[in-house]
Amino acid sequence: MLISDAYAQAAAPAASASGGLMSMLPLLLMFVVLYFVMIRPQMKRQKEVKAMLEALSKGDEVVTQGGVIGKISKLGDTYAHIEVANGVELQVQRVAIVQVLPKGTVSK
């Protein structure tokens, strides 16, 4: 009397299988948008930075992450010596160089 009768639910039609795929479509779309908005531009920027660091040469005028501007006087595999004033050289890691300036930018 207190418990009502329980009946088995009817089997779902075959269309529910495509409904499961349709429910995942927004999630897949979100990952595609994430790839094109965030991941792909970041990979492109990393390639540009790597190419810039490999193309460094003696005499290039550069800016470091700390904002120091100078001219490269020596260049090693992992370190660069930057002349910031006459007779004053700083040794920095190559990855600390963020920008190559046009020739003649640094005045002494």
C-alpha positions as CSV (number, residue, x, y, z in Angstrom):
1,M,0.0,0.0,0.0
2,L,2.8,2.5,0.8
3,I,5.0,1.2,-2.0
4,S,3.8,1.7,-5.5
5,D,4.4,-0.8,-8.2
6,A,7.7,-0.4,-10.2
7,Y,7.6,-0.8,-13.9
8,A,10.6,-1.4,-16.2
9,Q,11.4,1.5,-18.5
10,A,11.0,1.0,-22.2
11,A,14.2,0.5,-24.2
12,A,15.6,3.7,-25.8
13,P,15.3,4.0,-29.6
14,A,18.4,3.7,-31.8
15,A,18.6,7.5,-32.1
16,S,20.0,7.8,-28.6
17,A,23.4,6.6,-29.9
18,S,23.7,9.6,-32.2
19,G,22.4,11.8,-29.3
20,G,25.5,10.7,-27.3
21,L,27.7,11.9,-30.1
22,M,25.9,15.2,-30.3
23,S,26.3,15.7,-26.6
24,M,30.1,15.5,-27.1
25,L,30.1,17.9,-30.0
26,P,30.3,21.1,-27.9
27,L,33.3,19.7,-25.9
28,L,35.1,18.9,-29.2
29,L,34.3,22.3,-30.6
30,M,35.7,23.9,-27.4
31,F,39.0,22.0,-27.8
32,V,39.3,23.0,-31.5
33,V,38.7,26.7,-30.6
34,L,41.3,26.4,-27.7
35,Y,43.8,25.0,-30.2
36,F,43.5,27.8,-32.7
37,V,43.2,30.7,-30.1
38,M,45.8,29.7,-27.6
39,I,48.1,26.7,-28.5
40,R,48.9,27.5,-32.1
41,P,49.9,31.1,-31.6
42,Q,52.1,30.1,-28.7
43,M,53.9,27.5,-30.8
44,K,54.4,30.1,-33.6
45,R,55.9,32.6,-31.1
46,Q,58.2,29.9,-29.7
47,K,59.5,29.2,-33.2
48,E,60.1,32.9,-33.8
49,V,62.0,33.3,-30.6
50,K,64.1,30.2,-31.3
51,A,65.0,31.5,-34.8
52,M,65.9,35.0,-33.4
53,L,68.2,33.5,-30.7
54,E,69.9,31.2,-33.3
55,A,70.4,34.2,-35.7
56,L,72.2,36.3,-33.1
57,S,75.7,37.4,-34.1
58,K,78.5,39.6,-32.8
59,G,77.7,43.3,-33.2
60,D,73.9,42.9,-32.9
61,E,72.2,45.5,-30.7
62,V,69.8,43.7,-28.3
63,V,67.4,44.2,-25.3
64,T,67.4,41.8,-22.4
65,Q,64.5,40.7,-20.2
66,G,65.6,43.2,-17.6
67,G,65.5,46.1,-20.1
68,V,69.3,46.4,-20.5
69,I,70.2,47.6,-24.0
70,G,73.7,46.8,-25.4
71,K,75.7,45.4,-28.2
72,I,76.8,41.8,-28.3
73,S,80.6,41.6,-28.0
74,K,81.0,37.8,-27.6
75,L,78.6,34.9,-28.2
76,G,78.7,31.4,-26.8
77,D,76.4,28.5,-27.0
78,T,74.4,29.5,-23.8
79,Y,75.8,32.9,-22.9
80,A,76.3,36.2,-24.5
81,H,78.5,39.1,-23.5
82,I,76.8,42.4,-23.9
83,E,78.7,45.7,-23.9
84,V,76.5,48.3,-22.3
85,A,79.1,51.1,-22.1
86,N,82.7,51.5,-23.1
87,G,84.6,48.8,-21.2
88,V,81.5,47.5,-19.3
89,E,80.4,44.0,-20.3
90,L,77.5,41.9,-18.9
91,Q,77.3,38.2,-19.3
92,V,73.7,37.0,-19.8
93,Q,72.1,33.9,-20.9
94,R,71.0,33.8,-24.6
95,V,67.4,33.1,-23.6
96,A,67.4,36.4,-21.6
97,I,67.6,38.3,-24.9
98,V,64.1,39.3,-26.0
99,Q,64.6,41.6,-28.9
100,V,67.2,42.5,-31.6
101,L,67.2,46.3,-32.3
102,P,68.0,47.9,-35.7
103,K,71.6,48.8,-36.2
104,G,72.5,52.3,-34.8
105,T,69.9,52.3,-32.1
106,V,72.4,52.1,-29.2
107,S,74.3,55.4,-29.0
108,K,77.4,55.8,-26.9
